Amino acid sequence: MYCSQKERVESFRKIKKNHFMKIRILFAFLSFSFQMMATEIKVEQIKANGLEFTCRTIGSPSDGPAIILLHGFPETSHMWESTMQHLHEQGYYCMAPDMRGYSPNARPKGRKNYAIELIAKDIVALAAAKQLTNFHLMGHDWGSAIGWSIVGLYPKLVRSWVALSVPHLSALSNAVKYDEQQKKMSSYARVFQLSFLPEAVLKAKDFKRLKESCWYLSTPEQVAVYKEVFGGKRALTTCLHYYRKNWKKMIKIAEGLNISAIKTPTTLIWGDKDTALGRKSIEDTQQYMKGAYELVELDASHWLIQDKPEAVWKAMDAHLAKHK
C-alpha cells in the first residue's frame, strides 16, 4: 500500500511521540521507585561496643541532620517507625536501635552489664559506626534515662535533646525517695528487682499483663514484634536488668553522669495521665537545666507516641526548628 511522503512523516512523528511518552513514564516510574526505596525503613545489624545491634534506619547519613531515637521497656525500635517516617520527610536521617538486652546479639549475661553508662557507650559507638559526629537525640522511658546520661557524659555529640515521659534522673531519684505519690507509682520497679518471678508473670498467658498495661495502644504489628523479641532467649531477663542494676542506686548513679547543669537544648514531653511518673519530678527537672529548656504537658498517658502522636510530633518539630 502506497504512503505519501507527508503520511510517512506524520506516522514517524506519532511513533516518536509514543516512544518519548513511554520513556517519560519509565523515568517517572523509576524515580518514584527510587524515592520509595530511599524512604523505606531498613533493619540493619550494626556492630558497636563489642556487640551487634538490630537497628532501624531511614535515609542516609548524608541526607541531613541525624536523629537517634531510643526506646524503653517493654518496647523496641519498632515504636519509632511512624515518627522516623515523619522526620525523614523533613530531611533528617534517623537511626533507632533495639537497645542492649533487646537485640538478640547484644544480650550479655549478668546485671553488671546493664549499667546506664555502658548502654550510653553503646549509643555513642553506634553513632560512630555510622560516622555521625553529632546528632539530635530523642528517647522514651528507659530510652529517656539513657538519653539523659548521654547528654551529661557526651555533651559535644548531642545537638539537642527531646525526653519523653522520663524527667531528669536526679529529679526522678529524689522523688522516688521522698515523694509519697512517686513512691507508690514506682512500686512496680521494686517488684522487678526480684529474680525469676517478674519474668514468669509478664510472660504468662501470652504476655497478658504487658498487653493490658503497656501495649493496649500499640498496633497488632507492634505487639507481634514485641512478643517475638521478649519471647527470645533470656530477653525478658536482660531487659529487666535495667531495673535490677540501676534503679536502687539511681541517686548515686545520677551524681556520676555530669547532669547537674545541663546546657544542651532540651524539651521534656510528659503526659498528665502517666501512672508511672508523677508531677513532682517533672517540675523539679527545671532546676537542673542551664540551657534552653521547655516542658510540654499533654493530656496523655505514659505511652505518648501511641496515645498522642501528632501532639508529640508538633512539640518535637517546634523543638527541632529552634535548635537546628
Steps between C-alpha positions, in 0.01 A plus 500: 500500500645832394558778760575855407802685635270705722333187641836338569623809686180517703525129585862545608400792724232291670744213561761743637242666724389161635859400570567825687181451701605146595847620600351778716270251671794264558713778652210612719450143620872452571518834679201406717650157569835647607320755716300225669815296554673802654217556748457137604599409853781249489589249772878477532743308718765743627803401706588737783666482841576129457136409428269486199182706498182474298436854378226665300627775271351722236692696241873556489725688745575736211130593468515763772511532879484171689257400773550197724185365666514281812213276610411389851347199674308298389532613139757496218617735226182405312313756713680779312418399142228758430704770674804410289294533182374837620853622575649370177240691299651812656851407394636312802694176503365278779643205689313309771678203659354209687692569817740279694300209637245525219714428193558121481876544458530761774384307807805449723432298815497660843339819626841669529494533120192723508640807673368826355852612410561185292174541310587865432830381351305267269314793350814708456670203331201451269521866401870457427426191290285722278764776510268742678707774662191648668129429513166598648380254763151381597403238755205349682485320836837326555605653169452837669705389800782399265455824307548713812824314570626552142427872525701513822792278402533598132362856473703590189332224301140600571359795304168493685302266722131400519402290803165322501335418834815462713633812675853590603646200686590695815148643516357151453722324753429766764126469438520121529666542838302791648170550313216278622314502169810398305581226752163342428532549126841330501391189689519293179873579472557356846322180394729479197797468739390143575658215307298269269151595627456816286601310187248225572218744571565719196531205263193313631193453281668633187627821667155586635630748762706693248216505247261645757728747677752606234404395147131589505562798266750318277410368156465124443821516295686664789369246749611215273851649479517551877386145570763362265777698674391429858438137416866468404758324713573696821344814351264586785777441754753718320244778454398488867868530594464873423293521819706250698831669431401867515174570681598478867825690446357771274589792729865396512504411130357839406777675693758337272332588171594871487134604476478757780510796259383402150564754226380290206171640357233276653127441470325270748162365386281349771145367511297605802328159500834321549460236772874434534642852529341771710503878480758559776802372305377662179481845659829453687686437173517876438761555774756286317466679166748777418431523128185536289227291661129446444244277669210389280211349694247292308165347587646153450621180662855372542486355146524838330586393145208257483260724692556845346746467210404824327532702821841346565610573143382860530712553812791310344484701176491829692802392704700398191410822317647702789813292540613404149 
